[in-house]
Amino acid sequence: MVISEPELGWHLVMGGTFDPVHFGHLRTALEVKELLAIEYVHLMPCHDPVHGKVPGATANQRLEMLELALAGQTGLIADGRELDRAGDSYTVDTLKGMRQDLMGQGTGERSPVGLLMGADTFLGFDRWKDWRTVLTLANLVVFHRPGWKLDRSSRIFDQLELHGIPLIFGPDISGVQASGSVIFVETTQMAISSSQIRQAFAQGRSPRYLLPDVVIRFILDQSLYGAA
């Protein structure tokens, strides 16, 4: 009997507070998935940020809003693994957990994993906790606005060159390994922010067309963000 090998699908991690999730998040996730032919995008709400303000909705409420927004969307997954972890939440720990899960599925270190981030976040990546370990666990997938130019004078490029990290300009990622590369992809930029939406609710203004109607209904039902 011939035993088939487990399928090696791409898993892309998109972290954030998602407080609340909006069309900017969802459009970026979908575009990157389609442009790079990625099988699974895991949208992961963080517990409480290691740095920054505590979110306005609880962790479980933010996860529930994601689940509502992604219902019926093939390959876009509301992933609550960070909410189950006690203490500070760091990306390197999340990626280690994902690799362990893939080991359990039989694909282990061979499955390509990506960590999605914006261009501005990428420029400060070398200041992250255990950033070099992150690159042994995943590729970076950096989304940027049309016409964005790489600032090669930024320190991050010196660090990547020093450690031999290849830069790849999508959308062809057929030769990319399971981890260790930086991939750049151009996406539509939508000027929507969660803080803008929270402010609209607090001021009694309609946030319609900024986020899914099903999420708006949830926020109103739960009286989040000062919604009446």
Backbone bond lengths (Angstrom), bond angles and torsions (degrees), N, CA, C in turn:
res aa  C-N    CA-C-N  psi(-1)  N-CA   C-N-CA  omega(-1)  CA-C   N-CA-C  phi
1 M - - - 1.463 - - 1.527 109.46 -
2 V 1.331 117.01 133.37 1.457 122.15 178.79 1.522 109.23 -90.64
3 I 1.328 116.28 124.83 1.462 121.17 178.15 1.524 108.08 -97.50
4 S 1.322 116.39 120.50 1.466 120.17 -177.43 1.518 110.86 -76.26
5 E 1.331 115.04 149.33 1.459 121.39 177.18 1.526 109.64 -74.03
6 P 1.346 118.08 143.37 1.460 119.63 174.16 1.526 110.03 -60.62
7 E 1.334 116.14 144.33 1.463 120.77 -178.88 1.522 110.69 -70.57
8 L 1.347 115.68 135.87 1.459 121.31 -179.66 1.523 109.22 -96.33
9 G 1.312 116.79 92.63 1.455 121.13 178.61 1.516 111.23 -98.58
10 W 1.337 116.10 150.06 1.461 121.32 175.47 1.522 110.16 -70.39
11 H 1.335 115.83 139.37 1.466 122.72 172.99 1.527 107.49 -123.10
12 L 1.321 116.18 119.07 1.462 121.64 -178.74 1.524 109.62 -111.31
13 V 1.328 116.46 128.88 1.466 122.51 -179.15 1.524 109.24 -99.54
14 M 1.326 115.73 125.21 1.464 122.00 174.84 1.525 107.28 -120.75
15 G 1.313 116.60 102.74 1.455 120.77 -178.49 1.516 111.91 -93.36
16 G 1.330 115.55 162.71 1.459 120.46 177.62 1.512 110.42 167.37
17 T 1.320 115.87 172.78 1.468 118.46 174.90 1.519 110.40 -80.09
18 F 1.344 117.89 -32.51 1.465 122.06 -178.07 1.530 110.13 50.66
19 D 1.317 115.26 59.21 1.472 121.54 -170.29 1.529 111.49 -124.33
20 P 1.352 118.77 66.34 1.464 127.71 3.40 1.536 111.89 -99.11
21 V 1.342 114.93 171.69 1.460 120.72 172.17 1.526 108.48 -65.16
22 H 1.348 116.62 143.76 1.468 119.80 -179.55 1.531 109.91 -141.22
23 F 1.334 115.35 179.69 1.464 119.65 -174.62 1.527 112.59 -66.49
24 G 1.316 118.81 -24.38 1.458 120.12 174.97 1.515 111.39 -63.00
25 H 1.340 116.67 -45.92 1.470 120.76 175.78 1.531 110.64 -59.87
26 L 1.331 115.18 -49.70 1.457 120.37 -171.79 1.526 111.71 -67.60
27 R 1.335 116.61 -39.52 1.460 119.68 -179.70 1.525 110.97 -67.15
28 T 1.325 116.95 -41.19 1.468 119.89 177.97 1.522 110.81 -61.57
29 A 1.336 116.91 -46.37 1.465 120.67 -179.96 1.520 111.21 -59.19
30 L 1.330 116.86 -45.20 1.463 120.72 -177.69 1.529 111.48 -68.22
31 E 1.336 117.18 -44.01 1.468 119.71 -178.85 1.521 111.58 -62.52
32 V 1.326 117.39 -45.87 1.463 119.91 -179.40 1.524 110.16 -64.45
33 K 1.316 116.64 -40.68 1.464 120.46 177.82 1.529 110.82 -57.51
34 E 1.327 116.41 -46.31 1.460 120.14 -176.85 1.531 112.28 -75.33
35 L 1.323 117.61 -41.88 1.466 120.66 -178.12 1.520 112.48 -63.07
36 L 1.338 116.28 -39.47 1.461 120.71 -176.97 1.527 112.66 -99.41
37 A 1.339 116.97 3.07 1.473 121.67 -179.29 1.524 111.26 54.59
38 I 1.327 115.39 48.95 1.464 122.22 179.96 1.527 109.51 -90.43
39 E 1.326 115.57 135.72 1.463 119.33 -175.68 1.526 113.29 -74.45
40 Y 1.340 117.29 -43.39 1.467 120.15 -172.38 1.526 110.78 -133.71
41 V 1.326 115.99 127.47 1.458 121.56 172.27 1.522 107.60 -113.40
42 H 1.335 115.92 119.35 1.465 122.17 -179.24 1.530 108.73 -97.52
43 L 1.322 117.48 108.09 1.456 121.09 175.61 1.520 107.39 -87.52
44 M 1.322 116.87 113.69 1.466 122.64 -170.64 1.520 111.36 -115.51
45 P 1.329 117.34 108.46 1.470 118.07 172.40 1.522 110.20 -70.80
46 C 1.327 115.70 135.07 1.460 118.97 178.06 1.527 109.39 -76.89
47 H 1.321 115.51 161.25 1.466 120.68 178.17 1.513 107.58 -69.76
48 D 1.287 118.44 -96.54 1.455 122.28 168.44 1.513 105.98 -116.97
49 P 1.334 118.43 132.39 1.462 119.82 -177.61 1.519 112.07 -56.06
50 V 1.335 116.11 141.03 1.459 120.77 176.10 1.526 109.50 -62.78
51 H 1.325 116.30 -37.92 1.461 121.75 177.03 1.528 107.60 -125.78
52 G 1.302 117.84 136.14 1.452 120.38 176.67 1.510 112.46 114.28
53 K 1.330 114.36 -177.42 1.454 121.03 -174.71 1.525 111.41 -76.93
54 V 1.327 115.69 152.19 1.457 121.57 174.66 1.530 108.06 -71.07
55 P 1.336 118.80 137.62 1.461 121.18 -178.28 1.528 112.93 -59.82
56 G 1.354 116.05 159.33 1.457 121.16 -179.92 1.507 113.33 -79.35
57 A 1.328 118.20 -26.52 1.461 122.95 175.58 1.522 108.62 -106.23
58 T 1.323 116.45 155.74 1.459 119.28 178.40 1.532 110.04 -68.71
59 A 1.314 115.33 164.04 1.460 120.03 179.30 1.526 111.04 -58.00
60 N 1.320 116.94 -44.32 1.463 120.06 -178.68 1.523 111.94 -67.58
61 Q 1.324 117.24 -35.05 1.462 119.85 176.91 1.524 111.11 -66.61
62 R 1.329 117.14 -40.34 1.459 120.16 179.03 1.525 111.17 -65.45
63 L 1.333 116.41 -38.48 1.461 120.12 176.63 1.526 110.38 -66.02
64 E 1.326 117.06 -41.53 1.464 119.83 -179.70 1.527 111.17 -64.17
65 M 1.330 117.32 -38.24 1.468 119.84 176.65 1.525 110.84 -62.79
66 L 1.332 116.75 -40.14 1.469 120.24 176.57 1.526 111.17 -62.80
67 E 1.309 116.55 -44.20 1.467 120.54 -179.95 1.522 110.81 -60.88
68 L 1.323 116.82 -40.78 1.464 120.56 178.00 1.526 110.80 -64.95
69 A 1.327 116.68 -43.48 1.467 121.11 -177.55 1.526 112.31 -66.83
70 L 1.328 117.34 -31.13 1.467 121.58 -174.09 1.520 113.53 -98.75
71 A 1.312 117.66 0.93 1.465 120.84 -177.64 1.528 110.12 -56.11
72 G 1.328 115.99 126.03 1.457 121.33 177.99 1.513 115.13 82.43
73 Q 1.338 118.59 2.52 1.465 122.30 -179.25 1.531 109.75 -94.40
74 T 1.302 117.06 107.35 1.458 121.71 -177.65 1.526 111.28 -64.50
75 G 1.328 115.89 126.79 1.455 121.32 175.18 1.511 115.05 84.98
76 L 1.331 118.66 -6.32 1.465 122.02 174.24 1.523 107.38 -104.92
77 I 1.327 116.48 117.61 1.465 122.11 -167.65 1.520 110.59 -119.67
78 A 1.333 116.55 128.20 1.465 121.16 170.18 1.523 107.08 -81.69
79 D 1.316 116.70 110.04 1.467 122.85 -170.99 1.525 109.20 -112.60
80 G 1.320 116.42 113.83 1.464 120.93 -174.80 1.512 114.91 -98.33
81 R 1.329 118.53 20.75 1.468 120.01 -173.19 1.527 112.55 -62.16
82 E 1.335 118.49 -33.03 1.464 119.40 -178.78 1.526 111.82 -69.15
83 L 1.316 116.78 -24.77 1.460 120.04 -178.13 1.520 111.77 -73.88
84 D 1.328 116.52 -17.75 1.464 120.85 -179.50 1.522 112.66 -87.48
85 R 1.337 116.79 -6.51 1.457 120.24 -175.94 1.520 110.42 -94.13
86 A 1.318 116.40 129.77 1.464 121.02 177.29 1.527 109.56 -81.78
87 G 1.317 116.56 149.63 1.458 120.83 176.39 1.516 112.36 83.07
88 D 1.332 115.50 -167.84 1.456 121.41 -178.05 1.526 111.03 -61.62
89 S 1.321 115.53 145.39 1.457 121.25 -178.01 1.524 109.48 -113.11
90 Y 1.331 116.23 117.54 1.459 121.45 179.44 1.526 109.83 -118.69
91 T 1.323 115.64 147.30 1.459 121.07 -177.97 1.522 111.92 -57.89
92 V 1.318 117.63 -39.56 1.461 120.46 -178.08 1.525 110.90 -60.16
93 D 1.335 117.77 -36.26 1.466 120.81 178.83 1.526 110.89 -70.13
94 T 1.330 116.24 -39.31 1.462 120.66 177.70 1.523 110.88 -60.46
95 L 1.320 116.83 -44.52 1.461 120.70 -178.17 1.524 111.83 -69.30
96 K 1.325 117.01 -35.45 1.468 119.26 174.85 1.523 110.20 -61.78
97 G 1.331 116.49 -41.58 1.459 120.33 177.93 1.512 112.53 -63.69
98 M 1.324 116.88 -38.99 1.464 120.11 178.43 1.522 110.59 -66.13
99 R 1.317 117.69 -41.37 1.464 120.38 177.94 1.532 110.86 -62.09
100 Q 1.319 116.84 -39.08 1.464 120.14 177.54 1.526 110.70 -63.18
101 D 1.322 116.86 -40.50 1.462 120.51 177.76 1.526 111.04 -63.27
102 L 1.320 116.90 -40.83 1.461 120.33 179.24 1.523 111.45 -67.14
103 M 1.336 116.21 -33.43 1.469 119.47 174.27 1.520 109.75 -59.59
104 G 1.329 116.06 -41.51 1.454 120.44 179.62 1.519 113.00 -66.05
105 Q 1.338 116.58 -24.80 1.459 121.05 178.72 1.528 112.26 -88.78
106 G 1.338 116.09 -3.36 1.455 120.16 176.59 1.509 115.46 92.17
107 T 1.353 117.98 0.85 1.464 119.46 179.70 1.519 111.96 -102.05
108 G 1.316 117.28 -23.07 1.454 122.77 170.75 1.504 115.48 49.85
109 E 1.335 115.02 -126.27 1.458 121.08 -175.24 1.521 112.61 -79.86
110 R 1.317 118.26 -4.07 1.466 120.51 -174.99 1.525 113.34 -87.79
111 S 1.320 118.36 -22.49 1.465 120.77 -179.01 1.522 110.91 -72.33
112 P 1.326 118.28 130.59 1.463 120.14 176.33 1.528 110.74 -69.10
113 V 1.309 115.79 132.76 1.464 122.34 176.44 1.522 107.64 -123.53
114 G 1.315 116.36 139.71 1.454 121.29 177.47 1.516 111.13 -125.79
115 L 1.319 116.13 149.24 1.460 123.05 174.65 1.521 107.33 -115.67
116 L 1.324 116.86 115.44 1.455 121.96 -175.33 1.523 110.73 -87.16
117 M 1.326 116.35 134.13 1.460 120.95 177.06 1.521 109.70 -153.18
118 G 1.329 115.59 157.42 1.446 120.93 176.36 1.516 111.71 -78.31
119 A 1.333 115.89 164.71 1.463 121.11 -176.35 1.524 112.10 -61.96
120 D 1.323 117.81 -39.53 1.468 120.29 -179.40 1.527 111.18 -65.12
121 T 1.330 116.22 -40.75 1.466 120.34 177.44 1.524 110.57 -64.33
122 F 1.325 116.69 -41.06 1.463 121.67 -179.71 1.523 111.82 -57.23
123 L 1.325 117.87 -39.35 1.466 120.77 -176.43 1.526 112.30 -63.17
124 G 1.335 117.90 -20.50 1.459 121.20 176.62 1.515 113.54 -107.71
125 F 1.335 116.77 14.15 1.465 120.77 -174.10 1.521 113.11 -60.74
126 D 1.325 117.95 -32.82 1.464 119.91 -177.24 1.527 112.71 -71.36
127 R 1.324 117.43 -2.18 1.464 120.83 174.55 1.529 112.11 -100.16
128 W 1.321 116.85 2.53 1.460 121.04 178.25 1.528 110.28 -74.35
129 K 1.324 114.85 156.41 1.464 120.99 174.86 1.534 109.24 -63.28
130 D 1.333 115.93 125.78 1.473 122.62 175.19 1.530 112.27 52.93
131 W 1.325 116.70 45.48 1.466 119.25 -174.55 1.525 112.55 -63.36
132 R 1.320 117.42 -33.11 1.469 118.47 178.86 1.526 111.30 -69.46
133 T 1.330 116.22 -33.66 1.467 119.18 175.15 1.521 110.63 -66.50
134 V 1.334 116.81 -37.40 1.464 120.70 176.58 1.523 110.48 -54.20
135 L 1.331 116.92 -41.07 1.462 120.68 -177.95 1.525 113.30 -75.30
136 T 1.324 118.05 -13.95 1.469 120.01 171.47 1.524 111.10 -82.88
137 L 1.326 116.09 -15.40 1.463 121.59 -177.82 1.521 112.65 -102.27
138 A 1.333 116.88 -24.83 1.463 120.46 -173.18 1.524 110.98 -154.48
139 N 1.313 114.99 164.37 1.457 122.55 165.82 1.528 108.22 -90.26
140 L 1.309 117.30 153.26 1.458 120.31 169.39 1.525 108.43 -91.99
141 V 1.319 116.32 135.08 1.460 121.84 173.25 1.523 106.48 -117.21
142 V 1.323 115.84 110.97 1.464 122.21 -172.71 1.524 109.19 -104.98
143 F 1.334 116.40 115.71 1.463 118.99 177.74 1.526 109.64 -95.87
144 H 1.323 115.30 144.90 1.461 119.75 -176.17 1.518 110.13 -146.37
145 R 1.316 115.77 160.95 1.462 122.00 -178.96 1.534 109.90 -72.78
146 P 1.335 117.84 157.07 1.468 120.53 175.10 1.528 111.06 -58.19
147 G 1.330 115.72 135.26 1.457 120.49 178.45 1.515 115.08 84.96
148 W 1.334 117.87 -2.25 1.468 120.93 179.43 1.524 109.71 -64.75
149 K 1.314 116.52 135.10 1.461 121.81 -179.46 1.530 110.45 -110.15
150 L 1.318 115.74 136.33 1.460 120.40 176.43 1.522 110.47 -66.63
151 D 1.312 116.02 129.55 1.464 120.81 174.76 1.523 107.50 -93.58
152 R 1.321 115.30 93.04 1.466 120.27 -174.67 1.524 112.67 -67.03
153 S 1.327 117.01 -11.30 1.463 119.14 178.40 1.525 112.04 -79.94
154 S 1.332 117.69 -10.74 1.463 120.45 179.35 1.527 110.48 -65.57
155 R 1.317 115.58 144.33 1.465 121.60 -175.14 1.522 112.84 -58.90
156 I 1.338 117.15 -32.06 1.453 120.13 -176.27 1.526 111.56 -57.93
157 F 1.336 118.22 -34.55 1.463 120.12 -178.64 1.525 111.59 -70.24
158 D 1.314 116.69 -34.95 1.467 119.61 174.73 1.523 110.34 -62.91
159 Q 1.333 116.39 -41.62 1.463 120.89 -179.69 1.528 111.27 -66.23
160 L 1.322 116.64 -42.81 1.462 119.81 179.81 1.522 111.41 -64.95
161 E 1.327 116.84 -41.14 1.467 120.28 177.95 1.522 110.93 -65.10
162 L 1.328 116.35 -40.74 1.463 121.09 179.45 1.519 111.46 -58.68
163 H 1.334 116.34 -37.35 1.468 120.54 -176.66 1.530 112.59 -98.93
164 G 1.324 116.92 9.27 1.460 120.28 174.06 1.515 114.69 68.39
165 I 1.332 117.50 33.49 1.463 121.49 -179.10 1.528 109.20 -87.06
166 P 1.324 118.80 119.69 1.468 120.44 -178.56 1.527 112.32 -74.70
167 L 1.333 115.94 146.27 1.460 123.19 174.97 1.524 108.02 -104.40
168 I 1.324 116.45 130.97 1.464 121.98 -176.34 1.522 108.24 -126.89
169 F 1.307 115.82 133.08 1.454 120.78 179.88 1.523 108.38 -107.91
170 G 1.357 115.69 109.08 1.459 122.64 -173.46 1.522 111.76 -59.05
171 P 1.347 116.80 178.20 1.455 124.78 13.70 1.531 116.15 -97.09
172 D 1.326 119.03 -1.60 1.468 119.66 -178.49 1.526 109.68 -81.68
173 I 1.330 116.13 106.57 1.468 120.57 179.18 1.529 110.47 -118.32
174 S 1.325 115.89 24.83 1.464 119.97 -175.45 1.520 112.59 -61.89
175 G 1.332 117.94 -27.86 1.457 120.04 -178.47 1.509 114.72 -97.27
176 V 1.322 117.24 5.62 1.463 121.01 -177.00 1.526 110.30 -74.09
177 Q 1.324 115.85 138.80 1.460 121.76 179.64 1.533 110.77 -79.94
178 A 1.319 115.77 -178.35 1.465 121.14 -176.92 1.522 112.77 -65.34
179 S 1.325 117.61 -24.42 1.466 121.93 -179.68 1.526 108.25 -160.58
180 G 1.347 115.59 172.20 1.453 119.79 167.85 1.510 118.15 94.78
181 S 1.344 118.90 7.62 1.460 121.40 177.81 1.524 110.10 -122.20
182 V 1.339 115.83 163.37 1.463 121.86 172.00 1.523 107.46 -117.08
183 I 1.318 115.91 121.96 1.463 122.88 -175.51 1.528 108.47 -112.79
184 F 1.321 116.88 130.22 1.463 121.66 179.32 1.527 109.44 -107.61
185 V 1.326 116.13 135.65 1.458 120.79 -179.43 1.525 109.41 -141.99
186 E 1.317 115.49 137.99 1.464 121.86 -179.09 1.522 109.94 -89.50
187 T 1.334 116.88 131.23 1.459 121.60 -179.78 1.525 110.45 -132.52
188 T 1.315 115.40 162.84 1.457 121.39 173.60 1.522 109.31 -67.06
189 Q 1.312 116.79 132.30 1.460 120.48 178.94 1.519 109.35 -101.24
190 M 1.312 116.77 122.65 1.460 122.49 -179.91 1.523 108.55 -111.17
191 A 1.317 115.84 124.59 1.472 120.73 -176.36 1.522 110.28 -81.20
192 I 1.338 114.69 68.02 1.465 121.73 178.29 1.518 107.41 -125.18
193 S 1.316 117.22 136.63 1.463 120.54 176.16 1.521 109.58 -131.70
194 S 1.323 115.44 151.01 1.463 120.06 177.12 1.522 111.14 -63.41
195 S 1.330 117.15 -36.21 1.468 119.78 179.84 1.527 110.62 -64.67
196 Q 1.317 117.02 -37.15 1.464 121.95 176.16 1.528 110.45 -60.56
197 I 1.321 116.53 -41.80 1.463 121.29 -179.56 1.525 110.76 -69.22
198 R 1.321 117.21 -43.87 1.472 120.04 178.22 1.527 110.61 -60.08
199 Q 1.319 116.01 -40.54 1.466 120.17 179.58 1.528 110.99 -64.95
200 A 1.330 116.91 -39.07 1.463 120.26 178.41 1.526 110.81 -60.95
201 F 1.324 116.97 -45.12 1.466 120.01 177.46 1.524 110.90 -61.56
202 A 1.312 117.01 -45.47 1.467 121.09 -177.09 1.525 111.79 -63.20
203 Q 1.332 116.76 -30.67 1.462 121.08 -177.72 1.520 113.21 -96.50
204 G 1.333 116.22 5.71 1.456 120.15 177.36 1.519 114.61 74.79
205 R 1.334 118.11 19.07 1.461 122.21 178.13 1.528 110.07 -97.39
206 S 1.317 115.97 154.86 1.464 120.32 -177.84 1.528 111.23 -78.99
207 P 1.337 117.50 129.38 1.469 121.17 174.97 1.528 112.13 -96.50
208 R 1.323 116.92 14.71 1.460 119.92 -175.68 1.527 110.69 -59.03
209 Y 1.335 115.85 145.24 1.464 126.25 -177.19 1.528 113.15 75.19
210 L 1.336 117.10 3.49 1.462 120.65 172.06 1.527 111.40 -100.08
211 L 1.327 116.18 -22.69 1.464 122.37 -178.83 1.519 108.12 -152.64
212 P 1.336 118.56 163.48 1.461 120.65 -177.09 1.530 112.34 -61.37
213 D 1.328 115.60 144.73 1.462 120.27 179.66 1.527 111.77 -58.62
214 V 1.337 116.50 -35.28 1.463 119.37 -178.57 1.526 110.89 -64.75
215 V 1.328 117.18 -31.76 1.464 120.99 176.90 1.526 110.12 -74.46
216 I 1.325 117.32 -38.12 1.467 120.43 176.03 1.524 110.34 -59.14
217 R 1.328 116.42 -44.59 1.472 119.70 -179.99 1.522 111.15 -61.90
218 F 1.328 116.48 -40.41 1.466 119.96 178.79 1.525 110.39 -62.45
219 I 1.327 117.09 -44.49 1.469 121.19 -179.25 1.524 110.44 -61.56
220 L 1.328 116.96 -42.56 1.463 120.41 178.81 1.524 111.17 -66.32
221 D 1.327 116.44 -42.36 1.471 120.19 179.57 1.521 111.72 -63.02
222 Q 1.347 116.70 -35.16 1.462 121.45 -177.56 1.534 112.48 -92.66
223 S 1.332 116.82 -2.04 1.477 122.24 -178.26 1.531 111.50 54.19
224 L 1.334 116.29 44.82 1.464 120.94 179.56 1.526 110.90 -83.09
225 Y 1.315 116.04 155.25 1.467 124.19 172.73 1.530 113.24 59.15
226 G 1.328 116.94 25.05 1.461 120.38 -179.74 1.512 113.81 80.90
227 A 1.352 116.66 12.27 1.466 119.96 179.94 1.520 110.21 -67.60
228 A 1.312 115.03 139.40 1.469 119.78 -179.89 1.521 109.85 -110.17
